[in-house]
Amino acid sequence: MILVTGATGTIGRPLVEFLVSQGTELRAVSRDPKNANLPAGVEIVEGDPSRPDTIAPHLDGVSAVFLHSRTIGETADRLLALARERGATRVVALSAMNIDDPLDLQPSRYRGDRNKEAEDAALASGLMWTSLRASSFAGNTLRAWGAQIRAGDVVRYVYAAFAESPIDERDLVEVGARALLTDELAGRRLELTGPQSLSHEQMVAVIARETGRPLRYQEVPPGAAKQAMIQNGLPEPLVEGLMARYAAYARQAQHPVTDEVEKILGRPARTYAEWVADHVAAFQN
């Protein structure tokens, strides 16, 4: 039995769906089980991973835990201690490639991610552990630019030359499943990226090509972009963190592209173009 935290999120939901397709026995944690809408056959339980005592009743019979860094708050160590007490032997922690960067250059922390805390707790848990240090998700570009692209042909955003190596969430899910189901990846901090580094401007060009749209990238000053993002409802600390990260890495390489996905899965990592091709409808009017 595998316990999945963050089971209805960007990574948790496709992970649950993939594991179900492999015939895996799953228990999915949700704060709102009635609206979880997960596949048939998944045992959905109510709980809050940031309050481990609410998870304790659901740990009996669990052999492995998927630890989602956005769900745990400051209590990952307590949650894993409870899991071990009840017989779990394995943990796979969702983390990030920028885990060792200065905290003010880790904007996802302002969304609740506790990547370092999740990894540290996994390593100290006494369980067989794997850490998934993921690069930026390909889907982040849809959240950042989708509304502009659906409304017109100009993407107005900061730092056209800022580059990163977006990973297709499905590749991250497949690696995570391998870590949960086998011993192959135990004791490893996996640096997981897409197969190429692309700038903001290059990613928009990929979207243009795959959607058949005459899109162009218009770089705007950070101050103007910040104001627009806050007006659109993003929390100011998150926007500040994003701008700090973009400024820090706009003219130098970030974390390098790796071939870990290909080595683990035995096939090339999906390209950003493949991800866009599979999500064309989301960019259309």
BASEFI-700637 format. One record per residue: residue in three letters; x, y, z of N, C-alpha, C, O, CB in turn. Coordinates in steps of 0.1 Angstrom, whole numbers, plus 5000, padded with zeros to 4 digits. Glycine has a CB too. Example, Ala and Ser with C-alpha at 12.3 -4.5 7.8 and 13.67 -1.06 7.14 Angstrom:
2
ALA513249435078512349555078513249675078514249675085511349555090SER512849785071513749895071512950005079513450115080514149945057
END
This chain:
285
MET500949885000500050005000500950125000501850145008499050005012ILE500650224991501350344990500450454995499350464990501950374976LEU500950545003500250665008500750785000501950815000500350685023VAL499850854993500150974985499651094992498451114993499650954971THR500551184996500051315001500051414989500751394979501051375012GLY499251524990499151614978498451544966498851574955500451664974ALA497551454969497051364959496151424948495951364938496251254965THR495751544950494851614940495551724933494951804926493551664947GLY496851744935497551854930498251824916497951724910498651894939THR499051914912499751914899500551784897500551734885500552034897ILE501151744907501951614906501251504912501251394907503351634913GLY500551524923499951414930498851344922498751224922499351464943ARG498051424915496951364908497451274896497051154895496051464902PRO498351324888498851234877499651114883499751004877499751304867LEU500351134894501051024901500050914905500250794902501851074913VAL498950954911497950854915497350784902497250664903496750924922GLU497050864892496550804880497550704874497150594869496150904869PHE498850734874499850644868499950524876500050414871501150724867LEU500050534889500150424898498950324897499150204897500350464913VAL497750384896496550304894496750224881496350104880495350394894SER497250284870497350214858498350104859498350014850497850314847GLN499250104869500149994871499649894881500349794884501450054876GLY498449904885497749814894498249824908498149734916498049674889THR498649944912499249964926498049994936497150064932500250084926GLU498149944947497249964958497550104964498650124969497249854969LEU496650194964496850334968495950384979494750344980496750424957ARG496450464988495650544997496050684995497150724997495950495012ALA495050774991495350914988494751004999493650985003494650944974VAL495551095003495151185014494651315007495251374998496351225023SER493451355012492851475008492151555019491651485028491851454997ARG492251685019491551755029490051765026489251795035492051905030ASP489651725014488251735010487951605001487851614989487951865002PRO487851495008487751365000486551364991486551294981487651255010LYS485451424995484251424987484451484973483751444963483051494994ASN485351574972485551644959486951604953487451674944485551794961ALA487551504958488851464953488851414938489751444931489451354961ASN487751344934487551304920488851224915489351254904487351424911LEU489251124923490351044919489850914912488650884914491251014931PRO490650834906490250714898489550614908489850604920491350654891ALA488650534902488050424909489150334914490150304908487050354900GLY488950284926489850184932490850254942491550174949490550114921VAL490950384941491850454951491050474964489950524964492250594945GLU491750434975491150464988491450604992492650644993491750364999ILE490450694993490650834996490350855011489250825015489750924987VAL491250915018491050935032491251085035491951155028492150855040GLU490651135046490651275049491851295059492051215069489351315056GLY492651395056493751425065494451545060494251595049494651305066ASP495251605069496151725066497551685069497851675081495651845074PRO498451665059499751625062500551725071501551685078500551605050SER500151855071500751945080500351925095500851995104500452085076ARG499351835097498951805110499051645111497951585109497451855114PRO500151595114500451445112499451365120499151245116501851415116ASP498951405131498051325139496751295131496051195134497651395152THR496451375121495251345113495551245103494651185097494751475106ILE496851215100497251115091497450985098497350875091498551155083ALA497850985110498150865118497250745116497650635114498350895132PRO495850775117494950655115495050585101494550475100493550705118HIS495650655092495650605078496950535074497150505063495350715068LEU497850525084499250475081499350325083500350265078500250545090ASP498350265089498450115091498450045077497550075069497250065100GLY499349955075499449885062500149955051500349905040498049855058VAL500650075054501350155044502850115043503450105054501250305047SER503350085032504750045030505550165025506750165028504849925021ALA504950255018505750365012504950495012503650485011506150334997VAL505550605014504950735014505450825004506750845002505150805028PHE504550894996504951004987504751134995503651164998504151004974LEU505851204997505851325006505851444997506951474991507051325016HIS504751514996504651624988505051754996504551775006503151644982SER506051824991506651934998505752055001505952135010507851984991ARG504552054994503652174996502652145006501852225010503052214983THR502552015011501451985020501951965034501051965043500851855016ILE503251965037503751925050503952025060504051995072504951855048GLY503952155056504252265066505652235072506652215064503152265077GLU505752245085507052225092507052085099507852075108507252335102THR506251995095506051875103506451745095505951635099504651865108ALA507251755085507551635077508251525086507951405084508451665066ASP509151575095509851475103508851395112509051275114510851545112ARG507851465118506851395126505951295118505751185122505951495133LEU505551335106504751255097505551125094504951015094504351325085LEU506851135090507651015087507950935099508050815098508951065080ALA508050995110508250915122507050825125507150705129508551005135LEU505850885123504650805125504550695115504150575118503450895124ALA504950725102504850625092505850505095505450385093505250685078ARG507050535100507950435103507450345115507550225115509350495106GLU506850415125506350345137505350235132505250135139505750435147ARG504550265122503450185117503950085106503050015100502350265113GLY505250085103505649975094506150025080506549935073504649885093ALA506050155077506450195064507950175063508750185073506150345062THR508450155051509950125049510550225039511750225037510149985045ARG509650305032510150385021509550515020508350525023509950305007VAL510250625016509650755014510250815001511550804999509850845026VAL509450874993509950944981509451094983508251124984509350884968ALA510451184984510151324987510151404975511151404967511051374998LEU509151484972509151584961509951704966509651764976507751624957SER511051744958511851854962512051934949511251934940513251804968ALA513152014949513452104937514952124935515652114944512752234939MET515252154923516752164920517252284926518552294929516852184905ASN516452384930516952504936516952504951517052604958516152634932ILE516952374957516852354971517952424979517752464990516852204974ASP519152434973520252494980520552634977521452694982521552414977ASP519652694968519752844965519352924978518652874986518852874953PRO519753044978519253134989517753134989517053124979519753274987LEU517153145001515753125003514953234995513853204990515353135017ASP515553354994514853454986514853434971514253514964515453594990LEU515553334967515553294952514753174950514853104939516953284947GLN513953134960513053014959511653064960511053044971513452904970PRO511053114949509753174951508653074954507653114960509353234938SER508852944951507752854955507552834970506552784974508152714949ARG508552884978508352884992507152964996506452945006509652924999TYR506953074988505753164991504453104987503353154991505953294984ARG504452984981503252904978503152794988502252714987503352854964GLY504052784997504052685007504952565005505052475014502652625008ASP505752564995506752454993507752455003508352565007507352464979ARG508052335009509152325018510052215013510152105019508552295033ASN510752245002511552134995512752085004512951965005512052194982LYS513452175010514552135018514152065030514751965034515452255022GLU513052105037512552035048512051895045512251805053511352115054ALA511451885033510951745029512151655027512151545031510051755016GLU513151705019514251625017515051585030515351475032515251685007ASP515251685038516051665051515251565059515851475065516251795058ALA513951575060513151485068513251335062513351245070511751525069ALA513251325049513351195043514651135046514751015050513151205028LEU515751205045517151155048517251115062518051015065518151255044ALA516651185071516851155086515751055091515851025103516751285093SER514851005083513750935088514050785092513250725099512750925077GLY515150735087515450595089514750505079514950385079515050555103LEU514050565070513350495059514250495047515150575045511950555055MET514050395038514750395025514150525017512950535016514450265016TRP515050615013514550735008515050764993516050714989515050855017THR514250854986514650914973514151054973513051074978514150824961SER514951144969514551284967514451324952515351294945515451384974LEU513251374948513051414934513351564933512451644936511651384930ARG514551604930514851744928514551784914515251774905516451774931ALA513351844913512751874899513152014895513252104903511251854899SER513252034882513352164876511952224875511052164879514152164862SER511852334869510552404868509652314859510052254850510752544861PHE508352314863507352234856507052294843506952424843506152204865ALA506852224833506452274820505152344821504852454815506352164809GLY504252294829502952354831502952494837501952564837502052274840ASN504052534843504152674849504052774838503552884841505452684856THR504452744826504352844815502852864811502552974807505152794803LEU502052764812500652784809500052874820499152964817499852644809ARG500352854832499852944843500353084842499653184845500252884857ALA501653104837502153234836501653314823501353434824503653224835TRP501553244812501253304800499953264793499453324783502353284790GLY499253164798498053114792496953224789496453224778497453004800ALA496653304799495653404797495953504786495153544778495353474810GLN497253544786497653644775497553574762497153644752499153694778ILE498053454760497953384747496553364743496253374731498753254748ARG495653324752494253304748493653444744492653444736493453244759ALA494153554749493553684746494153754734493553844728493653774758GLY495353714730496053784719497353714715497553604719496353924723ASP498153784707499353724701500653774707501753744702499353744686VAL500553854718501753914724501853864738500853874746501754064723VAL502953804742503253774756504153874762505253894758503953624757ARG503653954771504354054778504854004792504053974801503554184780TYR506153994793506753934805508153984806508754044797506653774804VAL508753944817510153994820511253904815511053794812510354014835TYR512453964814513653894811513553784800513453664803514153824824ALA513453834788513353744776514453634776514153524771513353824763ALA515653664781516753574780516853474792517653384791518053654779PHE515953494802516053404813515753264808514753244802515053444824ALA516553164812516453034807516352924818517052944828517652994797GLU515652824815515552704824515252584816514952594804514552734836SER515152464823514952344815513752274820513752184829516252244817PRO512552314815511252274820511052124818511352064808510152344813ILE510652054829510351914829508851884827508051954833510851844842ASP508551794818507151754816506751674829507451584833507051654804GLU505651724835505251664848505051514847505251444857503951724852ARG504751464835504551314833505851244835505851134840503951284820ASP506951304831508251234833508651234848509051134853509351314826LEU508351344855508551344869507751234876508151174886508251484875VAL506451224872505551124878506150984876506150904885504151134872GLU506550954864507050824861508350784869508550674874507350804846VAL509250884871510350864879509950844894510450754901511350984878GLY509050924898508550904912507950774914508150714925507551014915ALA507150724905506550594906507650484906507550384914505650564894ARG508750494898509850404898510450394912510850294917510850434888ALA510650514918511250524932510350464942510850404952511550674935LEU509050474941508050414950507950264949507750194959506750484949LEU508150214937507850074935509049984934508849864935507150064922THR510250044933511449964933512550014942512350124947511949954918ASP513649944943514749984951515850054942516850094947515349864958GLU515550064929516550114920517150254923518250284921515950114906LEU516250334929516650474931516850514945516850634949515550564924ALA516950414954517050444968518350514972519350484966516850314976GLY518250604981519450674986519950774976521150814977520450574989ARG519150824967519650924957518851054957517651054958519550854943ARG519551154955519051294952519051304937520051324931519751404960LEU517851294931517851294916517551434911516551494914516651194912GLU518551484903518351614896517651594883518251544873519851674894LEU516351624882515551594871515151714863514551814869514251524877THR515451714851515151834842514651784829514551664826516451914839GLY514151874821513751854807515051834799516151854805512951964801PRO514951804786516151764778516951894773517951874767515751684767GLN516352014775517052124769516752254777515652264784516652144755SER517652344777517452474783516852574773517352584762518752534789LEU515752644777515052734768514852864776514552864787513752674763SER515052974768514753104774513253134774512453064767515453214766HIS512753234781511353264780510953294766509953244761511153394789GLU511753364758511453404744511353274736510553264727512453504739GLN512353184738512353054730511152974733510552904724513652974733MET510652974746509552894749508252944743507452874738509352884765VAL508153074742506953134735507053104720506053074714506953294737ALA508253104714508353064700507952914698507352884688509853074696VAL508252824708507752694707506252684707505652614699508352604718ILE505652764716504152764717503652814704502652754699503752854729ALA504252914698503752964685503752864675502852844667504653094681ARG504852784674505052684664503952574666503352524656506452624664GLU503852524678502952414680501452454679500652364676503252354694THR501152574682499752614681499352684668498252704665499452714692GLY500452714660500152774647499752924649499052974640499052704639ARG500252984660499853124662501053214660502153174662499353134677PRO500853334655501953434653502353504666502253624667501453534642LEU502753424676503053484689504353554689505253514681502953374700ARG504553654697505853714699505953754714504953774721505953844690TYR507253764718507553794732507953944733508753984725508653704737GLN507354014742507654154744508154164758507354154768506454244741GLU509454194760509954214773509554344780509554444773511554204773VAL509054334792508654454799509454474812510054374816507054434803PRO509554594817510354614829509854534841508654514842510454764832PRO510754494850510254424861509254494869508254424874511454384870GLY509354624871508354694879506954684873505954664881508754834880ALA506854694860505554684854504954544855503754524857505654734839ALA505854444853505354314854504954274868503954214870506454214849LYS505754324877505354294891503954354895503154294901506454354901GLN503754484891502454544893501354464887500254444893502454694888ALA501454424875500454354868500154224874498954184876500854324853MET501154154879500954024885500254034898499353954902502353954887ILE500554134906499954164919498454194916497554154923500654274927GLN498254284906496854314903496054194898494754194900496854424892ASN496654094893496053974888495853874900495353764897496753914877GLY496253914912495953834923497053754929496853674939494853744920LEU498253764924499353684929499853764942499953884942500553674919PRO500253684952500753744965502053824962502853774955500953644976GLU502153934968503354024966504653944969505653954962503254154974PRO504753874981505953804984506353704973507553694970505853734997LEU505353634967505653544956506253614944507153574938504353464952VAL505653724941506053804929507453854931508353854922505053924926GLU507753904944509053954947510053844945511153864940509154004961GLY509753724950510653604948510953574934512053544930510053484956LEU509853574926510053544911510953644905511853604898508653544904MET510753774908511553874902513053864906513953894898511054014905ALA513253834919514553814924515253704917516453714913514553794939ARG514553594915515153474908515453514893516553474889514153354909TYR514553574887514753614873515953704871516853684863513553674867ALA516053804880517153894880518553824882519553864876516954014890ALA518553734892519753664896520353584884521553574883519553584908TYR519453524876519853424867519653474852519753394843519153294869ALA519253594850518953644837520153634827519953624815518353784837ARG521353654833522553664824523553554827524653564823523153794826GLN523153454835524053344837523253214838522053214840524853364850ALA523953104835523252974835522752934849523352964859524152864830GLN521552874850521052824862521652684865522752654862519552824862HIS520752594869521152464872521252384858520352404850520152384881PRO522252314856522452254843521452144839520852084848523852194842VAL521252124826520452014821521051884825522251874824520152024806THR520251784829520751654832520051554823519051574817520551614847ASP520651434823520051324815519551214825519351104821521051264806GLU519151254837518751154847517451094842517250964844518551224860VAL516451164837515251114833515451004822514850894823514251214827GLU516251024813516550924802517250804808516850694804517450984791LYS518150824817518850714823517950624831518050504831520050754831ILE517050684838516150614847515050544839514750424842515550704857LEU514450614830513250554822513650484810512750414804512350664819GLY514950494805515350424794514750474781514750404770514950284795ARG514450604781513950674769514250824771514450864782512350654766PRO514250904760514551044762513451114770512251074769514651114748ALA513851214777512851294784511951364774512451404763513551394794ARG510751394777509851464768510351604766510751674776508351454773THR510351654754510751794751509551894755508451854757511051814737TYR509952014756508952124759507952124747506752144749509552264761ALA508452104735507552104723506551994724505352014721508352094710GLU506951884729505951764731504951804741503751774740506751644735TRP505351864752504451904762503352004756502151984758505151974775VAL503852104749502952204743501952134734500852164734503752314736ALA502552044725501651974715500551904722499451894717502451884707ASP500751854734499751774741498851874749497851824755500451684751HIS499052004749498252094757497852214748497552324753499052144769VAL497852194735497452304726496152364729496052484729497452254712ALA495152284733493852334735493852434747493052534747492852224738ALA494652414756494752504768495252644764494952744772495552444779PHE495952664753496452794749495452854739495752974735497752774742GLN494452794735493552844724492452924731492052914743492952734715ASN491853014723490653094728489553004732488453054736490253194717
END
